[in-house]
């Protein structure tokens, strides 16, 4: 009977050691999980910040592009108006000299 008691006590001790070991592994695994989770959360936050900055930059560039297009169209209109005035002036001066179409042949179209 004493041998049976000793065996049971040894078994109990072994089981207690296994439980302690399992708890330590669980604690270690939990710490690793929490560290990995925190790293992922930091990375996601960094990526979100970068995405927000990139979107803001895209919006700025789109606004800048729109302003430049408006300015370009204005300049094109000014050039067209200036060319039209030049053609009119050339036509008026050639007709005033009596050259007609032949004198205007060298004019800017």
N, CA, C and O atoms as CSV, one atom per row, in Angstrom:
chain,resi,resn,atom,element,x,y,z
A,1,UNK,N,N,0.820,-1.186,0.000
A,1,UNK,CA,C,0.000,0.000,0.000
A,1,UNK,C,C,0.867,1.254,0.000
A,1,UNK,O,O,0.556,2.260,-0.637
A,2,UNK,N,N,1.976,1.150,0.747
A,2,UNK,CA,C,2.864,2.313,0.768
A,2,UNK,C,C,3.462,2.559,-0.606
A,2,UNK,O,O,3.666,3.698,-1.028
A,3,UNK,N,N,3.735,1.461,-1.286
A,3,UNK,CA,C,4.273,1.600,-2.633
A,3,UNK,C,C,3.234,2.282,-3.541
A,3,UNK,O,O,3.589,3.127,-4.362
A,4,UNK,N,N,2.006,1.929,-3.398
A,4,UNK,CA,C,0.929,2.519,-4.179
A,4,UNK,C,C,0.817,4.002,-3.854
A,4,UNK,O,O,0.629,4.822,-4.752
A,5,UNK,N,N,0.930,4.347,-2.590
A,5,UNK,CA,C,0.879,5.754,-2.160
A,5,UNK,C,C,2.050,6.514,-2.774
A,5,UNK,O,O,1.874,7.627,-3.269
A,6,UNK,N,N,3.249,5.919,-2.747
A,6,UNK,CA,C,4.437,6.552,-3.303
A,6,UNK,C,C,4.264,6.770,-4.806
A,6,UNK,O,O,4.635,7.813,-5.346
A,7,UNK,N,N,3.689,5.755,-5.471
A,7,UNK,CA,C,3.456,5.887,-6.908
A,7,UNK,C,C,2.456,7.023,-7.199
A,7,UNK,O,O,2.644,7.816,-8.122
A,8,UNK,N,N,1.413,7.075,-6.402
A,8,UNK,CA,C,0.412,8.130,-6.588
A,8,UNK,C,C,0.999,9.508,-6.299
A,8,UNK,O,O,0.696,10.474,-6.999
A,9,UNK,N,N,1.843,9.599,-5.262
A,9,UNK,CA,C,2.480,10.879,-4.951
A,9,UNK,C,C,3.429,11.289,-6.079
A,9,UNK,O,O,3.493,12.462,-6.448
A,10,UNK,N,N,4.167,10.314,-6.625
A,10,UNK,CA,C,5.068,10.602,-7.746
A,10,UNK,C,C,4.263,11.061,-8.955
A,10,UNK,O,O,4.629,12.009,-9.649
A,11,UNK,N,N,3.154,10.359,-9.189
A,11,UNK,CA,C,2.274,10.720,-10.306
A,11,UNK,C,C,1.716,12.125,-10.098
A,11,UNK,O,O,1.646,12.916,-11.039
A,12,UNK,N,N,1.320,12.435,-8.861
A,12,UNK,CA,C,0.798,13.766,-8.549
A,12,UNK,C,C,1.870,14.820,-8.754
A,12,UNK,O,O,1.592,15.884,-9.306
A,13,UNK,N,N,3.073,14.547,-8.323
A,13,UNK,CA,C,4.189,15.484,-8.490
A,13,UNK,C,C,4.476,15.710,-9.980
A,13,UNK,O,O,4.685,16.840,-10.420
A,14,UNK,N,N,4.482,14.616,-10.740
A,14,UNK,CA,C,4.737,14.715,-12.181
A,14,UNK,C,C,3.647,15.538,-12.856
A,14,UNK,O,O,3.932,16.373,-13.714
A,15,UNK,N,N,2.387,15.295,-12.460
A,15,UNK,CA,C,1.279,16.043,-13.036
A,15,UNK,C,C,1.370,17.525,-12.659
A,15,UNK,O,O,1.084,18.395,-13.482
A,16,UNK,N,N,1.765,17.806,-11.426
A,16,UNK,CA,C,1.926,19.194,-10.993
A,16,UNK,C,C,3.025,19.878,-11.804
A,16,UNK,O,O,2.893,21.038,-12.194
A,17,UNK,N,N,4.108,19.147,-12.051
A,17,UNK,CA,C,5.203,19.698,-12.856
A,17,UNK,C,C,4.726,19.952,-14.282
A,17,UNK,O,O,5.070,20.967,-14.886
A,18,UNK,N,N,3.937,19.032,-14.814
A,18,UNK,CA,C,3.403,19.202,-16.169
A,18,UNK,C,C,2.478,20.420,-16.243
A,18,UNK,O,O,2.504,21.186,-17.207
A,19,UNK,N,N,1.663,20.574,-15.199
A,19,UNK,CA,C,0.750,21.723,-15.153
A,19,UNK,C,C,1.558,23.022,-15.104
A,19,UNK,O,O,1.247,23.982,-15.809
A,20,UNK,N,N,2.593,23.040,-14.266
A,20,UNK,CA,C,3.449,24.231,-14.159
A,20,UNK,C,C,4.130,24.531,-15.485
A,20,UNK,O,O,4.212,25.683,-15.912
A,21,UNK,N,N,4.616,23.475,-16.128
A,21,UNK,CA,C,5.266,23.648,-17.426
A,21,UNK,C,C,4.273,24.157,-18.465
A,21,UNK,O,O,4.595,25.044,-19.256
A,22,UNK,N,N,3.077,23.599,-18.461
A,22,UNK,CA,C,2.045,24.034,-19.402
A,22,UNK,C,C,1.672,25.492,-19.157
A,22,UNK,O,O,1.457,26.251,-20.102
A,23,UNK,N,N,1.598,25.880,-17.884
A,23,UNK,CA,C,1.284,27.282,-17.566
A,23,UNK,C,C,2.382,28.210,-18.079
A,23,UNK,O,O,2.092,29.274,-18.626
A,24,UNK,N,N,3.628,27.812,-17.906
A,24,UNK,CA,C,4.748,28.631,-18.377
A,24,UNK,C,C,4.713,28.771,-19.910
A,24,UNK,O,O,4.947,29.850,-20.454
A,25,UNK,N,N,4.415,27.652,-20.590
A,25,UNK,CA,C,4.314,27.709,-22.054
A,25,UNK,C,C,3.171,28.622,-22.483
A,25,UNK,O,O,3.311,29.416,-23.413
A,26,UNK,N,N,2.036,28.497,-21.791
A,26,UNK,CA,C,0.899,29.356,-22.109
A,26,UNK,C,C,1.249,30.829,-21.885
A,26,UNK,O,O,0.895,31.690,-22.691
A,27,UNK,N,N,1.942,31.102,-20.790
A,27,UNK,CA,C,2.343,32.470,-20.478
A,27,UNK,C,C,3.295,32.995,-21.556
A,27,UNK,O,O,3.160,34.130,-22.014
A,28,UNK,N,N,4.243,32.173,-21.951
A,28,UNK,CA,C,5.202,32.557,-22.985
A,28,UNK,C,C,4.505,32.780,-24.322
A,28,UNK,O,O,4.764,33.762,-25.018
A,29,UNK,N,N,3.612,31.847,-24.669
A,29,UNK,CA,C,2.881,31.984,-25.927
A,29,UNK,C,C,2.014,33.244,-25.928
A,29,UNK,O,O,1.908,33.940,-26.937
A,30,UNK,N,N,1.411,33.516,-24.805
A,30,UNK,CA,C,0.567,34.711,-24.679
A,30,UNK,C,C,1.408,35.980,-24.869
A,30,UNK,O,O,0.991,36.914,-25.554
A,31,UNK,N,N,2.584,35.999,-24.261
A,31,UNK,CA,C,3.470,37.157,-24.393
A,31,UNK,C,C,3.904,37.337,-25.851
A,31,UNK,O,O,3.935,38.456,-26.363
A,32,UNK,N,N,4.238,36.226,-26.512
A,32,UNK,CA,C,4.631,36.302,-27.929
A,32,UNK,C,C,3.467,36.811,-28.779
A,32,UNK,O,O,3.649,37.637,-29.673
A,33,UNK,N,N,2.269,36.303,-28.484
A,33,UNK,CA,C,1.084,36.723,-29.221
A,33,UNK,C,C,0.846,38.219,-29.041
A,33,UNK,O,O,0.592,38.932,-30.011
A,34,UNK,N,N,0.925,38.688,-27.809
A,34,UNK,CA,C,0.680,40.107,-27.524
A,34,UNK,C,C,1.723,40.989,-28.211
A,34,UNK,O,O,1.397,42.053,-28.739
A,35,UNK,N,N,2.967,40.544,-28.199
A,35,UNK,CA,C,4.028,41.307,-28.865
A,35,UNK,C,C,3.785,41.369,-30.366
A,35,UNK,O,O,3.896,42.433,-30.976
A,36,UNK,N,N,3.453,40.224,-30.959
A,36,UNK,CA,C,3.184,40.186,-32.397
A,36,UNK,C,C,1.968,41.045,-32.747
A,36,UNK,O,O,1.958,41.741,-33.762
A,37,UNK,N,N,0.955,40.985,-31.902
A,37,UNK,CA,C,-0.250,41.781,-32.131
A,37,UNK,C,C,0.058,43.281,-32.072
A,37,UNK,O,O,-0.404,44.053,-32.913
A,38,UNK,N,N,0.832,43.675,-31.083
A,38,UNK,CA,C,1.206,45.086,-30.951
A,38,UNK,C,C,2.018,45.533,-32.170
A,38,UNK,O,O,1.828,46.637,-32.679
A,39,UNK,N,N,2.927,44.663,-32.632
A,39,UNK,CA,C,3.715,44.987,-33.824
A,39,UNK,C,C,2.814,45.172,-35.037
A,39,UNK,O,O,2.989,46.121,-35.801
A,40,UNK,N,N,1.849,44.270,-35.219
A,40,UNK,CA,C,0.924,44.372,-36.348
A,40,UNK,C,C,0.095,45.655,-36.261
A,40,UNK,O,O,-0.114,46.338,-37.263
A,41,UNK,N,N,-0.368,45.971,-35.066
A,41,UNK,CA,C,-1.173,47.183,-34.895
A,41,UNK,C,C,-0.361,48.434,-35.219
A,41,UNK,O,O,-0.869,49.366,-35.843
A,42,UNK,N,N,0.909,48.450,-34.791
A,42,UNK,CA,C,1.789,49.575,-35.116
A,42,UNK,C,C,1.991,49.679,-36.626
A,42,UNK,O,O,1.947,50.769,-37.195
A,43,UNK,N,N,2.210,48.543,-37.260
A,43,UNK,CA,C,2.416,48.523,-38.707
A,43,UNK,C,C,1.170,49.001,-39.448
A,43,UNK,O,O,1.271,49.771,-40.403
A,44,UNK,N,N,0.002,48.549,-39.012
A,44,UNK,CA,C,-1.254,48.975,-39.640
A,44,UNK,C,C,-1.440,50.483,-39.467
A,44,UNK,O,O,-1.850,51.173,-40.401
A,45,UNK,N,N,-1.141,50.985,-38.286
A,45,UNK,CA,C,-1.277,52.421,-38.042
A,45,UNK,C,C,-0.323,53.209,-38.946
A,45,UNK,O,O,-0.698,54.245,-39.495
A,46,UNK,N,N,0.893,52.721,-39.096
A,46,UNK,CA,C,1.867,53.381,-39.967
A,46,UNK,C,C,1.390,53.364,-41.411
A,46,UNK,O,O,1.481,54.371,-42.113
A,47,UNK,N,N,0.881,52.221,-41.854
A,47,UNK,CA,C,0.389,52.120,-43.232
A,47,UNK,C,C,-0.814,53.033,-43.455
A,47,UNK,O,O,-0.946,53.637,-44.520
A,48,UNK,N,N,-1.689,53.136,-42.461
A,48,UNK,CA,C,-2.841,54.042,-42.591
A,48,UNK,C,C,-2.383,55.489,-42.696
A,48,UNK,O,O,-2.895,56.257,-43.511
A,49,UNK,N,N,-1.403,55.855,-41.853
A,49,UNK,CA,C,-0.876,57.225,-41.913
A,49,UNK,C,C,-0.286,57.506,-43.293
A,49,UNK,O,O,-0.533,58.560,-43.881
A,50,UNK,N,N,0.494,56.558,-43.802
A,50,UNK,CA,C,1.092,56.746,-45.129
A,50,UNK,C,C,0.024,56.865,-46.202
A,50,UNK,O,O,0.125,57.707,-47.095
A,51,UNK,N,N,-1.001,56.023,-46.119
A,51,UNK,CA,C,-2.087,56.070,-47.105
A,51,UNK,C,C,-2.807,57.414,-47.031
A,51,UNK,O,O,-3.136,58.002,-48.061
A,52,UNK,N,N,-3.051,57.899,-45.816
A,52,UNK,CA,C,-3.705,59.200,-45.654
A,52,UNK,C,C,-2.848,60.312,-46.251
A,52,UNK,O,O,-3.361,61.200,-46.933
A,53,UNK,N,N,-1.536,60.261,-45.993
A,53,UNK,CA,C,-0.624,61.270,-46.536
A,53,UNK,C,C,-0.608,61.211,-48.059
A,53,UNK,O,O,-0.601,62.247,-48.723
A,54,UNK,N,N,-0.602,60.017,-48.606
A,54,UNK,CA,C,-0.596,59.872,-50.061
A,54,UNK,C,C,-1.892,60.387,-50.670
A,54,UNK,O,O,-1.871,61.040,-51.714
A,55,UNK,N,N,-3.022,60.098,-50.024
A,55,UNK,CA,C,-4.302,60.599,-50.525
A,55,UNK,C,C,-4.344,62.123,-50.475
A,55,UNK,O,O,-4.835,62.770,-51.400
A,56,UNK,N,N,-3.822,62.690,-49.386
A,56,UNK,CA,C,-3.767,64.148,-49.260
A,56,UNK,C,C,-2.896,64.724,-50.375
A,56,UNK,O,O,-3.253,65.735,-50.979
A,57,UNK,N,N,-1.764,64.092,-50.649
A,57,UNK,CA,C,-0.853,64.555,-51.705
A,57,UNK,C,C,-1.521,64.448,-53.083
A,57,UNK,O,O,-1.370,65.339,-53.919
A,58,UNK,N,N,-2.246,63.376,-53.311
A,58,UNK,CA,C,-2.963,63.211,-54.580
A,58,UNK,C,C,-3.985,64.333,-54.740
A,58,UNK,O,O,-4.097,64.928,-55.813
A,59,UNK,N,N,-4.729,64.622,-53.676
A,59,UNK,CA,C,-5.723,65.704,-53.748
A,59,UNK,C,C,-5.044,67.047,-54.043
A,59,UNK,O,O,-5.543,67.840,-54.842
A,60,UNK,N,N,-3.900,67.295,-53.389
A,60,UNK,CA,C,-3.171,68.547,-53.633
A,60,UNK,C,C,-2.728,68.634,-55.091
A,60,UNK,O,O,-2.869,69.674,-55.735
A,61,UNK,N,N,-2.192,67.525,-55.602
A,61,UNK,CA,C,-1.726,67.527,-56.987
A,61,UNK,C,C,-2.881,67.674,-57.971
A,61,UNK,O,O,-2.742,68.339,-58.998
A,62,UNK,N,N,-4.017,67.060,-57.664
A,62,UNK,CA,C,-5.190,67.212,-58.527
A,62,UNK,C,C,-5.669,68.659,-58.548
A,62,UNK,O,O,-6.036,69.187,-59.598
A,63,UNK,N,N,-5.663,69.301,-57.367
A,63,UNK,CA,C,-6.072,70.711,-57.309
A,63,UNK,C,C,-5.091,71.585,-58.094
A,63,UNK,O,O,-5.494,72.484,-58.832
A,64,UNK,N,N,-3.812,71.307,-57.925
A,64,UNK,CA,C,-2.785,72.057,-58.642
A,64,UNK,C,C,-2.951,71.858,-60.155
A,64,UNK,O,O,-2.845,72.809,-60.929
A,65,UNK,N,N,-3.208,70.628,-60.557
A,65,UNK,CA,C,-3.409,70.324,-61.978
A,65,UNK,C,C,-4.622,71.075,-62.523
A,65,UNK,O,O,-4.576,71.624,-63.624
A,66,UNK,N,N,-5.700,71.096,-61.751
A,66,UNK,CA,C,-6.909,71.801,-62.199
A,66,UNK,C,C,-6.623,73.295,-62.387
A,66,UNK,O,O,-7.053,73.895,-63.372
A,67,UNK,N,N,-5.898,73.886,-61.441
A,67,UNK,CA,C,-5.547,75.312,-61.562
A,67,UNK,C,C,-4.679,75.549,-62.788
A,67,UNK,O,O,-4.870,76.525,-63.514
A,68,UNK,N,N,-3.719,74.650,-63.017
A,68,UNK,CA,C,-2.839,74.808,-64.168
A,68,UNK,C,C,-3.607,74.657,-65.483
A,68,UNK,O,O,-3.313,75.348,-66.458
A,69,UNK,N,N,-4.587,73.756,-65.509
A,69,UNK,CA,C,-5.405,73.601,-66.713
A,69,UNK,C,C,-6.217,74.859,-66.994
A,69,UNK,O,O,-6.334,75.294,-68.140
A,70,UNK,N,N,-6.776,75.439,-65.934
A,70,UNK,CA,C,-7.537,76.688,-66.101
A,70,UNK,C,C,-6.618,77.766,-66.654
A,70,UNK,O,O,-6.986,78.498,-67.573
A,71,UNK,N,N,-5.417,77.859,-66.087
A,71,UNK,CA,C,-4.463,78.869,-66.540
A,71,UNK,C,C,-4.048,78.599,-67.996
A,71,UNK,O,O,-3.922,79.531,-68.790
A,72,UNK,N,N,-3.839,77.338,-68.334
A,72,UNK,CA,C,-3.465,76.973,-69.695
A,72,UNK,C,C,-4.560,77.371,-70.687
A,72,UNK,O,O,-4.271,77.923,-71.749
A,73,UNK,N,N,-5.813,77.090,-70.337
A,73,UNK,CA,C,-6.920,77.453,-71.227
A,73,UNK,C,C,-7.003,78.969,-71.404
A,73,UNK,O,O,-7.260,79.461,-72.503
A,74,UNK,N,N,-6.783,79.701,-70.316
A,74,UNK,CA,C,-6.781,81.169,-70.426
A,74,UNK,C,C,-5.685,81.637,-71.371
A,74,UNK,O,O,-5.907,82.494,-72.227
A,75,UNK,N,N,-4.504,81.063,-71.203
A,75,UNK,CA,C,-3.374,81.447,-72.057
A,75,UNK,C,C,-3.662,81.084,-73.514
A,75,UNK,O,O,-3.350,81.857,-74.420
A,76,UNK,N,N,-4.258,79.907,-73.740
A,76,UNK,CA,C,-4.596,79.514,-75.109
A,76,UNK,C,C,-5.603,80.480,-75.713
A,76,UNK,O,O,-5.502,80.837,-76.887
A,77,UNK,N,N,-6.577,80.905,-74.910
A,77,UNK,CA,C,-7.552,81.877,-75.393
A,77,UNK,C,C,-6.875,83.203,-75.719
A,77,UNK,O,O,-7.208,83.843,-76.717
A,78,UNK,N,N,-5.926,83.617,-74.880
A,78,UNK,CA,C,-5.200,84.862,-75.131
A,78,UNK,C,C,-4.389,84.762,-76.421
A,78,UNK,O,O,-4.344,85.703,-77.214
A,79,UNK,N,N,-3.746,83.601,-76.619
A,79,UNK,CA,C,-2.962,83.401,-77.837
A,79,UNK,C,C,-3.881,83.436,-79.057
A,79,UNK,O,O,-3.566,84.080,-80.058
A,80,UNK,N,N,-5.017,82.743,-78.973
A,80,UNK,CA,C,-5.970,82.736,-80.093
A,80,UNK,C,C,-6.448,84.160,-80.389
A,80,UNK,O,O,-6.529,84.563,-81.550
A,81,UNK,N,N,-6.757,84.906,-79.353
A,81,UNK,CA,C,-7.229,86.285,-79.542
A,81,UNK,C,C,-6.121,87.130,-80.167
A,81,UNK,O,O,-6.384,87.927,-81.067
A,82,UNK,N,N,-4.901,86.965,-79.704
A,82,UNK,CA,C,-3.781,87.738,-80.247
A,82,UNK,C,C,-3.542,87.367,-81.706
A,82,UNK,O,O,-3.292,88.243,-82.534
A,83,UNK,N,N,-3.617,86.063,-82.029
A,83,UNK,CA,C,-3.437,85.639,-83.417
A,83,UNK,C,C,-4.550,86.212,-84.297
A,83,UNK,O,O,-4.297,86.663,-85.414
A,84,UNK,N,N,-5.763,86.189,-83.792
A,84,UNK,CA,C,-6.891,86.733,-84.543
A,84,UNK,C,C,-6.687,88.222,-84.797
A,84,UNK,O,O,-6.907,88.700,-85.910
A,85,UNK,N,N,-6.271,88.948,-83.779
A,85,UNK,CA,C,-6.024,90.386,-83.944
A,85,UNK,C,C,-4.905,90.625,-84.951
A,85,UNK,O,O,-4.972,91.550,-85.761
A,86,UNK,N,N,-3.870,89.779,-84.892
A,86,UNK,CA,C,-2.754,89.923,-85.816
A,86,UNK,C,C,-3.208,89.670,-87.251
A,86,UNK,O,O,-2.827,90.394,-88.171
A,87,UNK,N,N,-4.027,88.631,-87.429
A,87,UNK,CA,C,-4.553,88.351,-88.781
A,87,UNK,C,C,-5.390,89.530,-89.285
A,87,UNK,O,O,-5.268,89.949,-90.436
A,88,UNK,N,N,-6.240,90.053,-88.403
A,88,UNK,CA,C,-7.071,91.203,-88.792
A,88,UNK,C,C,-6.205,92.401,-89.149
A,88,UNK,O,O,-6.458,93.102,-90.128
A,89,UNK,N,N,-5.177,92.621,-88.334
A,89,UNK,CA,C,-4.288,93.754,-88.590
A,89,UNK,C,C,-3.542,93.546,-89.898
A,89,UNK,O,O,-3.393,94.487,-90.678
A,90,UNK,N,N,-3.072,92.336,-90.150
A,90,UNK,CA,C,-2.364,92.056,-91.400
A,90,UNK,C,C,-3.305,92.201,-92.595
A,90,UNK,O,O,-2.929,92.748,-93.632
A,91,UNK,N,N,-4.517,91.710,-92.439
A,91,UNK,CA,C,-5.492,91.821,-93.528
A,91,UNK,C,C,-5.826,93.283,-93.797
A,91,UNK,O,O,-5.945,93.696,-94.951
A,92,UNK,N,N,-5.975,94.057,-92.742
A,92,UNK,CA,C,-6.307,95.475,-92.904
A,92,UNK,C,C,-5.152,96.224,-93.556
A,92,UNK,O,O,-5.367,97.085,-94.409
A,93,UNK,N,N,-3.930,95.895,-93.155
A,93,UNK,CA,C,-2.791,96.617,-93.732
A,93,UNK,C,C,-2.565,96.200,-95.171
A,93,UNK,O,O,-2.184,97.031,-95.995
A,94,UNK,N,N,-2.790,94.925,-95.500
A,94,UNK,CA,C,-2.589,94.490,-96.884
A,94,UNK,C,C,-3.678,95.057,-97.786
A,94,UNK,O,O,-3.405,95.417,-98.931
A,95,UNK,N,N,-4.906,95.142,-97.286
A,95,UNK,CA,C,-5.977,95.709,-98.109
A,95,UNK,C,C,-5.812,97.221,-98.202
A,95,UNK,O,O,-6.221,97.817,-99.199
A,96,UNK,N,N,-5.229,97.853,-97.198
A,96,UNK,CA,C,-4.997,99.296,-97.237
A,96,UNK,C,C,-3.907,99.610,-98.256
A,96,UNK,O,O,-3.920,100.682,-98.861
A,97,UNK,N,N,-2.974,98.699,-98.452
A,97,UNK,CA,C,-1.915,98.918,-99.441
A,97,UNK,C,C,-2.390,98.538,-100.833
A,97,UNK,O,O,-1.734,98.813,-101.838
A,98,UNK,N,N,-3.553,97.898,-100.860
A,98,UNK,CA,C,-4.095,97.513,-102.162
A,98,UNK,C,C,-3.526,96.195,-102.654
A,98,UNK,O,O,-3.662,95.862,-103.831
A,99,UNK,N,N,-2.899,95.453,-101.779
A,99,UNK,CA,C,-2.288,94.198,-102.208
A,99,UNK,C,C,-3.288,93.066,-102.352
A,99,UNK,O,O,-3.046,92.132,-103.117
A,100,UNK,N,N,-4.369,93.119,-101.660
A,100,UNK,CA,C,-5.382,92.074,-101.743
A,100,UNK,C,C,-4.873,90.757,-101.222
A,100,UNK,O,O,-4.150,90.708,-100.226
A,101,UNK,N,N,-5.249,89.688,-101.895
A,101,UNK,CA,C,-4.917,88.335,-101.445
A,101,UNK,C,C,-3.456,88.034,-101.649
A,101,UNK,O,O,-2.859,87.351,-100.817
A,102,UNK,N,N,-2.851,88.510,-102.719
A,102,UNK,CA,C,-1.452,88.191,-103.026
A,102,UNK,C,C,-0.541,88.757,-101.957
A,102,UNK,O,O,0.424,88.094,-101.578
A,103,UNK,N,N,-0.798,89.929,-101.465
A,103,UNK,CA,C,0.045,90.522,-100.439
A,103,UNK,C,C,-0.138,89.820,-99.113
A,103,UNK,O,O,0.793,89.771,-98.309
A,104,UNK,N,N,-1.319,89.275,-98.864
A,104,UNK,CA,C,-1.596,88.587,-97.604
A,104,UNK,C,C,-1.135,87.166,-97.602
A,104,UNK,O,O,-1.292,86.490,-96.585
A,105,UNK,N,N,-0.569,86.661,-98.686
A,105,UNK,CA,C,-0.168,85.255,-98.776
A,105,UNK,C,C,0.902,84.912,-97.770
A,105,UNK,O,O,0.972,83.764,-97.332
A,106,UNK,N,N,1.738,85.852,-97.385
A,106,UNK,CA,C,2.795,85.563,-96.426
A,106,UNK,C,C,2.367,85.786,-94.991
A,106,UNK,O,O,3.190,85.689,-94.081
A,107,UNK,N,N,1.122,86.076,-94.773
A,107,UNK,CA,C,0.625,86.390,-93.436
A,107,UNK,C,C,0.518,85.138,-92.592
A,107,UNK,O,O,0.459,84.022,-93.107
A,108,UNK,N,N,0.493,85.343,-91.292
A,108,UNK,CA,C,0.358,84.237,-90.344
A,108,UNK,C,C,-1.072,83.710,-90.402
A,108,UNK,O,O,-2.008,84.501,-90.281
A,109,UNK,N,N,-1.273,82.429,-90.579
A,109,UNK,CA,C,-2.647,81.882,-90.658
A,109,UNK,C,C,-3.361,81.937,-89.352
A,109,UNK,O,O,-4.514,81.517,-89.261
